[in-house]
């Protein structure tokens, strides 16, 4: 057999070393590079578990599982203490079959968090180890969500279920949405669509319409039937179908029919005009009631007086017209 490529030889030797030592090889990397608790940063070239995890592109929790395994083995005299090891130092490692007695990749299963995850996994009919593995590797979960639409959809459904029972998470998510322009715009669009669907649903299910002036009256039979037809079309859409155009068509059609219904009923038409007038009058009255003139000297402008005089004339004209329309006593 000819001489093997140096790169193949290196891989084979590293593989053989791992076969003999198992996780001890990785635990040694942590033990000789991570600063023990209580040791100041300036006293050693070692780094914190968090810094080591960032360099390794993994979670600090994963690093700490190897750290704790080495710590327990050191207490038993199986391996040297952390302080006795320097970065890059190699030592003879214990046999691989001893590794699992000190290390458990699922040692979080007995924690409060692990117990909750285990219970949830069993409720979903899956093995707890699967759920624990995902929980211990959020970076992998993030990668799957980013890369796979079906995983993202499952994550969204789970998050919505979690939000129902977690007010704090609701508040955090709401703040995140408000800080993200794209999401804020999408929420506004969906909110408007929901309001429009609610308008159509109110007519279809309750048989009542809300006029442009804000009156609530019984819907004509034909109008209610049209609202029901549009609502059935919306309800038949799949969750992943774009409903925007359907919602707009339903809302515009039904709203147009409401206007027609108001115009076709003389009594309702008069009441509508009266309601609009009162609404405008109340708004104008409120505006003037909120005005104060204690600082008139500071805010005075000729244009203000001119506009108020014009308004006074308009009000006088309005009063005159209404008095003429008043029934004779």
Steps between C-alpha positions, in 0.01 A plus 500: 500500500639841401554793735171666598428868449605704807149641533354149508756394758412799721129421481557133574714578803249750636224246442700233682572736788130578537409130479733429791409803712147596393378831641810540714677651200245780478480538878879552507465785249252664738698422816824648370341803334211608724576706810390331825253681723666747737806552281535856366546561129838665546644198680475260206482492121188287532161644405152479645260224397294760314801623300606143425147420378502804271834390353365145460171629355295296745299570814661575838278226645667241279845618608397484865384140470856400402641730770283340772588149383872580528443665840332187640773277357768727650334474842531121465866529402438362151633813325704805613334806649439799270774708661757234408427528129626764256351586159625257234635250755448130422468231764419131506124465509279238668337226295190589302278261698546718810371811328127435525522447875592869533326656202134503410398688186153519646587603854242777470221242499485498879482881530174691532538609139582146387206355687265744328646418158471128569135534602420706191675248273306212649177693454588543132577128467872536429812383681616752764861460386410654166341805663788537746753483217323783317474708818872460565596615154310822419746581222395183316135586560557847356673354194211260436243779533692727265555230239179298506148648455330201665721533809429873512127428477520249787701746708243774433214275610686401817585862578135604461398224743766617746387863473154411632648414840801732515411873542867595530579339165196673349639837610850419370367389163278810473804721564701310239222549245477874571876536460498326161359718223415211268316309772324813625369567150392136459313508833322821398399339169372185668317705763323699230408177319366351825285810558359471148423131542335585831282757322380240249460232768288730719251541216501134396468352850303764691295649217590857593681775315690799626429802283770754404364731771534226761140386532431129555190377316363172367652396166273444199465132409685540169793680666534235769496223238780673308704536819450129575616409150822700531563369852467139382760567230739642760444209739584252223848644448789290627716642780792553265294669225528875451164647603571867433313536171206290623468713813514825304238381252268379776533821701459738204200306365318481832581860595366619162179306559466661844518847341238396246275365775522829688421705187206273413328559836371861528455487877843343554659750262361795701609342828846443353536868407377603843749268671789633290401858580485434875833321487670792325334749736620310807855485368503875424351582840761291678782676315377843606435390857864396528629842385631741765577868456705574811801549272316679218767773494765241420312308230318785323514506120283709264429186299350333809245777544414497130439126501287518812290779345447284189405210723261722691327591175477133399348412837248785469401374155461149639283620787281700265448201272408274792258757646322527169464120494364487854130395513255772592380487862 
